[in-house]
């Protein structure tokens, strides 16, 4: 996954069990992975911004 800087990436390996998956199938898995991705993004990607030269 790109973390927002040119050429910067971060790779993590994990299992569904590690994420808390309970073994359901189909669209439940897709929804679970979408939610897990959202949580990972919130915890690991700084999406803040500011205009250089102005007080933060």
C-alpha positions as CSV (number, residue, x, y, z in Angstrom):
1,X,0.0,0.0,0.0
2,X,1.2,3.5,-0.8
3,X,1.4,5.7,2.3
4,X,1.3,9.0,0.5
5,X,4.9,9.8,-0.3
6,X,6.4,9.2,-3.7
7,X,8.1,5.8,-3.6
8,X,7.2,5.1,0.0
9,X,5.3,1.8,0.7
10,X,4.5,-0.3,3.7
11,X,3.9,-4.0,3.6
12,X,2.3,-6.1,6.3
13,X,1.4,-9.7,6.4
14,X,-1.5,-11.1,8.5
15,X,-4.1,-13.8,8.6
16,X,-7.9,-13.5,8.6
17,X,-7.8,-15.1,12.0
18,X,-5.4,-12.4,13.2
19,X,-7.9,-9.8,12.1
20,X,-10.7,-11.5,14.0
21,X,-12.5,-13.3,11.1
22,X,-15.0,-15.9,12.3
23,X,-15.2,-18.0,9.2
24,X,-18.3,-16.7,7.4
25,X,-18.3,-16.7,3.6
26,X,-19.3,-14.6,0.6
27,X,-20.2,-11.0,0.8
28,X,-19.6,-11.1,4.6
29,X,-15.9,-11.7,3.9
30,X,-15.8,-8.7,1.5
31,X,-17.5,-6.4,4.0
32,X,-15.1,-7.7,6.8
33,X,-12.0,-7.0,4.6
34,X,-13.3,-3.5,3.7
35,X,-13.9,-2.7,7.4
36,X,-10.4,-4.1,8.3
37,X,-8.8,-2.0,5.6
38,X,-10.6,1.1,6.8
39,X,-9.4,0.5,10.4
40,X,-5.8,-0.1,9.1
41,X,-5.9,3.1,7.1
42,X,-7.2,5.2,10.0
43,X,-4.4,3.8,12.2
44,X,-1.6,4.1,9.8
45,X,-2.1,6.8,7.2
46,X,-1.9,10.5,8.0
47,X,-4.3,12.3,5.7
48,X,-3.9,15.7,7.3
49,X,-2.8,18.7,5.2
50,X,-1.9,22.3,5.5
51,X,-0.9,25.2,3.3
52,X,2.8,25.9,3.7
53,X,3.5,29.3,5.1
54,X,0.2,29.5,7.1
55,X,-0.1,28.9,10.8
56,X,-1.4,25.4,11.6
